Amino acid sequence: MTFVIGIDVGSQSIKGVLINPDGVLQSSASYGLTMTHPFGGWAQQNPHHWEEGIAVVIAKILASACVTASEVGALNLACQVDGVVPLSDDGDALGPAIIWLDRRADVQADTLATRVGSERLFEITGLVPDASHSGPKIMWLRDHEPQTFGRAMAFPPASGYLLHRLTNHLCVDHANASSSLLYDLRSRQWSDELLEAAGLDESHMGRIVEANEIVGTLSSQGAQITGLSTACVVLVGTGDEHAGSVGAGAISSGIITDVTGTAEPVTVATENLVLDYEGLVETHAHALEGFYLVENPGFVSGGSTLWLAENVLRVSQAELFELAADAPTGCDGLLFLPALSGAMTPRWNAQMRGVFAGLAMSHTSNSMARAVLEGCAHALRDITDRFAALGLGDDEIRVVGGGSASELWMQIKADVTGRPVRRVLGKDATAVGAALLAGVAAKTFVDLRDAVERTVTLADDPFLPDTGRASIYDDAYGRYRALFDGVEGALS
């Protein structure tokens, strides 16, 4: 047995964990990232910064654990999905990564839906024809940056780009592939019909393999980037919310995973193919063989708290939670719509924008801080209510990500959704999920159930809904939905 490393490549940071041969989490580290927004609705990152972050994180966790590079036998990455990196023949990025938050490909998403038919597209993919997905972003590059498109050999997501940089293999797992709008959910392969409609070729996309598959060892370049040995095996990797679900111990049906980061993906695993014909939640392939992951890919949640803290209140993100604690339940009528980069709930609408409503002279910075937390909780309720209508998610909500550190926010989520909400203890659940997959491949664990039982720690007691606050939040939720309808109508 050997040491294994799991890495979470997010949009605000890169996080890594080291698990020792006994299956014990030994050390962790993180590295901050930045996004750029050159135009409205655009969101980009420099792919080389991901590599720098991975190198720094690995060096930190090895130094902290007093482990040498040669003792690490397996590496696995869980990365932000829905991004695109134009990859040159010599294996370098030809431009910035167009990340999940980017909305520039609305026209291309509509074009694909028109050519195929929205109902047909949904039946094949289980996805909403939205600009967040990678297929329309590749089409946008072809339409607006033809020189870059012509020079590129492929257009992988973050996980595929980094895997190629580390191993020279061009692969993606089913989870990443299924978020492209170019993947057949039933046949589990690239769809010839959709690729033809998009004007793309399968060679642009990479080979699809299971998330637990070892694709090779680190190349000499990969060893240089990571500081590890060329004997270290590398798994194909998976999506961040897919690994986050594993890191939350949600490896069976029923448990809802709430990943409270910059965005807030909300997921539930199922062994049955379930499609939401109302289009609020999508169905993806999962990192777990034999399972689907039904999810809303995430309204801007932690990103909303960061925006308010930095741009309006001029405080730190941590101070925002302190301010919110001094405001009353329901904020005396103040509402917030978490749609600063378009809406993912209660309906997908790229043109929607965030709103504070009901402001009065009596409201303070405390009120605004709490209104953002409550608005995000209302959005969470949209999704958990939809899961219930689909016969999914009959268990508790498990929360991972930076937002789980706030007891106030955890309690608000329980009160608003009417469900038990349990914190997953320890940091970096997504990186842990990636490491658990690597640990199974490295024989550190017998299987994922063994890995979860030995590694994932949950809070003893969940946050339970308070019936005394239920009527306040039910009223606020009704007004939140009415506000969304009104703002959507005004912006359409």
N, C-alpha and C positions, 0 to 999 in steps of 0.2 A: 504493500500500500504506500501511498504517497501524499504529499500536500497538494491541495487543489485550490484554485483561485476562481472566484466569480466576480465579474465586472458589470456594473450597471452604467451604460452610457445614456444619460438623460440629456435634457436641454439646459438645465441650470447647473448640473454638476456631473462628474464621474465619480462613482463610488466603487470600492472594491473590498472583498473579504477573503480571508485565508482560512481554510479548514484543514486541520491536521489529520494525520492518518487514523486517529481514533474517532474522527467525526466531530470534533469539537471546534467551534468557531474561535479562532485564536487571535485575529487582529483585523482591523478595518482602517480605511482611510478614504479621503475624498479630495476632490480637486474642482474648483469652480470654473464654470464656462459662461460665455456671453453669447447673446444673439444679436444680430443686426437686422434692422428694418428699413431698408433703403426707400421703400415706397409703402403706402398704405396697404395693409393686408399681406405684405411680404414678411417672411421670417427665414433667416439664413444663419448658417454657422460655417466656420472654417474647419473642414475635416481633419486638417493637420493638428488642430487644437485637441481633437479627440485622442489622437496618438500621443501627444504630449501629456495629456491628462492620464492616460493609461500607464505611461512610463512612470510618472510621478507617483501614482497610487500604488503600483506594484512595488516600487522601491520603498515606499513608506511602510507597507504592510510586511514586507520581508524584514526590514530593519527592526520594526517593532517586535516581531516574533523571533528575531535572531535566527532566521532561516535563510539558507543560501539558495541562489537561483536554481542550482542543480537539483534541489530537493523538491521542486515543484514539477509534478508530473502531468497535470491537466489544467487547461484554461478554458473558460467559457464566458461569452459575452451575452448580455441581455440589453438590447438597444431600443431606443425610441423607434417606433414604427412609422410608416407612411412618409419617410423621407426619400430623397433621390440625390445620388452623387454621380455626375457624369464621369465615367472611368475611362482613362486612356489605355491604349494598347500596352504601354509600359507600366500600367498599374498605378497611375497617380490620378488625383482629382483634377479635372479640367476646369473647375470652378467651385463656387461655394455649394454646400449642401442646402437643398431646398427642404426644410424640415416640416414636420407634421403640422405646425401652426400656420403654415403659409397658405394663403387663399387665392393665389394668382390664377389658378387653373379652372375657374368657374366655367368659362366658355367651353373648355375641352371636356369637362365632366358632362356638361349638357349635350355636347356633340356626340359623345359616346352613348349616352342614354337615348338620344334621338335615333342614332343609327341602329341600335340593337332593339330598342323598345325598353322603357323603364321596367315593365313587369318582367320581361325576359331577362334583363340584366340582373334584377333582384333574384330571380329564381336560380340563376347560375351562380351568383356570387354571395348572396345573403347580405349584400351591402347596399347602402344608400349611395346613389351616384353623386358623390360630393368631391369638391376640390381638394379635400384633405388627403385623399388616397393617391398612391404613387403613380398609377397609370396615367391619370390626367396631367400630372406634373411632367412626366416624360413627354407626353404629347405637347405640352406647353414649350418645352425646350426645343422640340422639333419645329414648332411654329414660329417661335420668337428668337431662338438662338441657333439657327441652322448650322452655323460653322461649328459650334460646340457639339451639337448633335451628330454631325457628320464625322467628327474626330473621335467620338466615343465608341468604345467596343461594347459597353454595357452601362446600365443605369441602376445599380443596386441601391437598396436602402442602407442605412448606417451599418447594420450588422453584416450585410454582404460586402460592402466596401472594406470594412475593417478586416473581415475574414480573408479577403483577397490580399490585402496588405500584409497580413501575418502569415499566410500559408500558400499564396498563389492559386488558391482554389476559388472558383466563382460559384457559390452556392447560397441558397437561403433555405430556411426551414418553412414548413407548411404555414406556420402562424404568420410570418412576414409575407409570404406569397399571397395568403388569403386576404390581405388588406390592400391589394393592388387594384382591384376592379378588373383583373385579368385572369383570375384563378377560378376553376370550376370546383365548387365546394363538394360536390358529390363524387366526381371522378378523381379528385385530389391531384390535379395537374393543371398546367397552364391551359387556358381555353383557346383553341385555334380560332373559334368564332369571335371571341373578344379581341384577340390580338389582331386579327384581320380588320375588325371594325375600328380599332385604334390606330391602325397603320403601323404596327410595331411587329417585331420578330422575336421569337422565343430566345434567340441568341442574346438579345438585349437583357434578358431577365435572370439567367443563371439556373443551374440545376436545383431541383427541390429535393430535400432530404428530411428525415425525421430530426426533431430538435435534439435528441439524445445521441445522434450519430457523430462519431469521430471522423473528421474529414482529412486529417493528416497531422503532421507535426509542424512546429514553427519553422519557417524558412530562415535562411541567414538574415534576411531583412527583418522578418518577424522577431527573431531573437534580438536583433539590434534595437528594434522599437521597444520591446517589452523588458529587455534586460534578462530574459529567461533563456534556458537552454534549447537548442534545436531538437532535443529529445522530448520536449514537452508536447503532449498531444493537445489538439484544439478541436472542440466541438463546433458544430455549425452555428450554435447560438439560437436565440429566439427573441421575441418581443418583450419589452419591459413590463407591460401589464400581464403578460403570460407568465413570465418568471416571478412577478410580484404575487400572483395567485399561488404559485408553488411555495414561495417564501412565506406566505400567510398560512400555509398548511391546508389550503383549499383544494385538495386533490380528489374530492368526491363531490357529487351533486348536492346542491342545497345551500352551501355557504356562499354568501355574497362577499366579494373582496372590493374594498373601496380604497383606491390608491390616491391618497391626497397629496399630490405634488403640485407642480406648475399647473397642470391640468389634473382632472380628477376622473380617470377611467373607473368605471364601475362594472364588475364582471361577475358571472356565475358560470360554472362548468356544468355540462350536461353530456350524457352519453347518447342522447337522442338528438336528431337534427330538428331544431326548432327555429322557425323563421317568424319575424315580427312584421306582419304586413302593414302595420301602421308606421313602420320605419323609424321608431325611436331607438331601438337597440339593433345591433348587427350581429351576425353569426360568423365567427371566424374558426379556422382550424386552431387547435390548441397545441401547446408544448407537450401535453400529455397524450400519448397514443390512445386512440379510441374515444377521445373526448372532443367536444366542440367548446369554444368559449363564446358565450353570448355576452355582449358588452355594449355599453355606450362608451365611445372612445375618449370622452372627457371634455367637459366644459372647463373654462378657465377658472380655476379655483384658487390655488396658492398664488397663481399669477395675479388674481384680483386683489388679494391681500397685499402682495408686493407692490402693485401699482398704487393702491390707496396709500400705503405707508410712505412710499418714496415720493410720490408726485403730488399728493394732496395734504396729508397730515404731517409730512416731513419728519417722520420718526422711523425707527427700525421696524422690521417686520415683527420682531419679538414684542416690541412695545405696543404694537397694534392690538395684540391679544390682551395685554394688560388694560388698555383703554376699554376694550369691548366688555371686559368683566364688570365694569362699573355702569353699564347701561341696562335698562330693564328688559325683560322678556318681551319681544315684539317691538322694541325700540319706539314705543309710543306712536306706532303707525308707519314708521319709516321703512321703505322697501328698497331692495337692490336687485337688479337683474344681472346675473353673471354672464354677460354676453359681450365682453370687451373685444373679442376677436370672432364675432359671430356666435350663433346659438347652436348648441348640440342637444338642447332639451328646453322645454317640452317638445319642441320641433326643431329639426335641423334647418337653419336659415343663415347662410353666410352673410347676408346683409344686415342682420340684427346687430344692435350695439347695446352696451350696458347703460343702465339708467338708475339713478336715485329718484324715488318718487315719494311724495308725502312730506317733504322737508318743511319744517316749521322753525320759527325763531327759537323755540325751546330746544331744538336738537343741537347736539354738540359733536365734537370729534369722537367721543365715546359712542354715541348713537350710530355714526357712520361706520365705525369699526365693527360694531356688533351686527349692523344691517348686512354687511358683506358676508359675515359668517352665516347668518340666517338665510340669506339669499342663496348661498351655495347649498345649504341644507335642504331648501325647497327644491332645488334642482336635483339633489340626490333622491328626494322623495318621488319626483317624476319617474325616475328610473326604477326604483324598488317597487313602486306600484305597478309599473309595466311588467316587471319580472313576475309579480304575483298573478297578473292577468294571464300570463303565458304559462302558468303552472311551474314557475321556477323560483328558486331562492326562498325556500321555506324555513331556513335556518337563520342564524345571526349574521350581522354585518361585521366583518373583520377589517379593521382600518390599519393601513400601512402608509408610510411616507411621512414627510415632515409635519403635516397637519395633525398626525396622531398624537403629537406631543402636547397638544392643548386639551386639557380636561374640559374646558368650557366648550370647545367645538365638538368634542366627543358627546357631551351631554346634549348639546343642541341637536346633533344628528339623531340621537335616540329619541328626543322629544318630538322632533318634526316628523320622523319616519314612523314612529310608534313601534320600533324594533329594538331588541338588544343590540348594543354596539360594543364590540370587544377590541381592545388594543392588542396588536401583535408586538410583543416586547422585543427589545433589541432594535438596532438600527439596520437600515439598508436591506429590507426584505427582498427587493428585486435582485440585488447582488447575491444575497443568500440563495434565492431560488436558482440563479445561474450556477452557483457553486454546488448546490445539491444535485443538479443534473450532471455536473462534471464528476461529482463524487460517486454517483451510481456508475458512470462510465469507467471510473478508475477503480471500482470494486471497494471503495471505502464503505459504501452502503450496499445492502442486499438489493434494495429497490427504493422507489421514492417514498413509499409508506414508512419504511425503516428510516430513511433520511429525515423525513418530517418529524417522526416520533422522537428521534434523538437530537434534533437540532432546533426545531421551531418551538418557541416558548410564548404562551398566551397569558394575558393578565388573568388572574384567578377569577375576578368578578367583572362582568360586563357593566356598562352604563345602561341602566334600565329607563324606559320612558316614564316621565313624571305625568301622571294623569291630571294633576292640577294645572299643568301648562298646556295640555292637549288642546283645549278649546281656543286658547290664544293663538296657538300655531295653526290650528285648522282654519281659523278666520284669516290669518295672515297668508296661508297658502292659497286660499280662494282668491284673495286680492292680488297675490303674486301672479296667478294664472290670468286673471283679468287684465292686469297690467301688461303682461307679455302680449296678449291678444291686441291690446290697444296700441302698443309701441310697434308691433309688427305691422299692423295696418297703416300706421303713420309713415313707416319707412318703406313700404312696398310701392 
